[in-house]
Amino acid sequence: MFLNTKDCNHPREVTSASMKKYLFRCILCVLMLIRLYVWLIGYSSPAVSLSDNSEQRNVTILLWHWNAEHARAVSQNMCWERFNIPHCKVMMQDALYMKADVVVFNNLELARGRLKLPMELPRPPGQRWAWMSVQSANNNGKLLGEYGGVFNLTVSYRRDADVIIPYGGFIPRESGDPVDDIPIKKTDLVCWVVSHYKDSFRRSQVYKELSAVIPVKVYGRWSNNLLAPNDLLPTISRCYFYLAFENSIAKDYITEKLWINSYQSGAVPVVLGPPVEQYEAVAPPHSFIHVDEFASVKELGEYLQELAGDAKRYGEYMQWKRDWKVQPSINKEWRVCQICLRYPSFPPHKVYTDLEAWVKAT
Ligand SMILES: *[C@@H]1O[C@H](CO)[C@@H](O)[C@H](O)[C@H]1NC(C)=O
């Protein structure tokens, strides 16, 4: 950028026409100076933040006593290498405790008694302890009551957690993305895959009532009709509807039964789990049928039968695929790296004084 400051010097003898011209030029000068100033600021701020970034220290995440199965794919730079999340180091060595910004405790390990909280260790200033769980509230073990005042962060599928790690989500489809075909060869009306069956489960009740109205094909350990992992999706894809019944009913607990078994197979999910609004908050529009939307299971059965016989209305439950695509997020590394991603927005101070109450909230 060049500035001709000479133009701004007032001439000694001027006609009123040239006076106007000079005035105009001076205004231009001022405008250009303002632009130069803005440009300098604009230039310096990214430069400053660039150097900030390159000097920004890494956030160190320590996974406390994760078992080998959980830790298999963990490596120090995985968040950058796999998810493009910068400035994040993931460690598993206890010796780095004093350096860790976040220490992550996996509730499954705590609940099974395989891991104890290192309460005897002093906490370095600013270090946060994170409680991580992907289990539903009722499967979080009996120890929760002892964890008051211990944790600073929750890492959970719950939408009110500090770090939200849902089982899946959906994003807009980009123009180049392939659109999944809607499987048209449907041979079964309703399918269900179940391994744990107890009469007392609400889902068992619904299944019993439903199968009295319409045929329900059952797979899985309970019915002694096991599906090999590779057969799961192709089998479900031949069903008009899939019973995505959660094994436990808890706030925001919506699992791969919806995100993978249903959406990826191309069967319309019939869901039983948290209330319908919680599904609406996370699932693509008009993509599922909620059991609670019907006054009775019998009505639900009749509705499913009707839909299967009406290609147009059935197809409406697949319309979302034109605009959205579903992303199941099932891997543990992704979940850990979300902690780094959220790190800058953590509140400066937070303590879960009653973790049990938080977990059991409905
Ligand atoms: C984390 O929790 C501990 C224990 O309650 C507390 O002493 C500490 O101040 C908390 N730290 C932050 C950063 O919130």
The ligand as a Tripos MOL2 file, in Angstrom:
@<TRIPOS>MOLECULE
LIG
   14    14     1     0     0
SMALL
NO_CHARGES

@<TRIPOS>ATOM
      1 C1        -11.6610  -29.4090   40.7650 C.3       1 LIG1
      2 O1        -12.2210  -30.0560   41.8870 O.3       1 LIG1
      3 C2        -11.4310  -29.9710   43.0650 C.3       1 LIG1
      4 C3        -12.0750  -30.8610   44.1210 C.3       1 LIG1
      5 O2        -13.3260  -30.4030   44.4770 O.3       1 LIG1
      6 C4        -11.3380  -28.5170   43.4610 C.3       1 LIG1
      7 O3        -10.5600  -28.3910   44.6340 O.3       1 LIG1
      8 C5        -10.6960  -27.7210   42.3310 C.3       1 LIG1
      9 O4        -10.6990  -26.3540   42.6330 O.3       1 LIG1
     10 C6        -11.4810  -27.9400   41.0330 C.3       1 LIG1
     11 N1        -10.7520  -27.3320   39.9390 N.am      1 LIG1
     12 C7        -11.3310  -26.6710   38.9420 C.2       1 LIG1
     13 C8        -10.4120  -26.1650   37.8900 C.3       1 LIG1
     14 O5        -12.5270  -26.4850   38.8640 O.2       1 LIG1
@<TRIPOS>BOND
     1     1     2 1
     2     1    10 1
     3     2     3 1
     4     3     4 1
     5     3     6 1
     6     4     5 1
     7     6     7 1
     8     6     8 1
     9     8     9 1
    10     8    10 1
    11    10    11 1
    12    11    12 1
    13    12    13 1
    14    12    14 2
@<TRIPOS>SUBSTRUCTURE
     1 LIG1         1 GROUP 0 **** ****
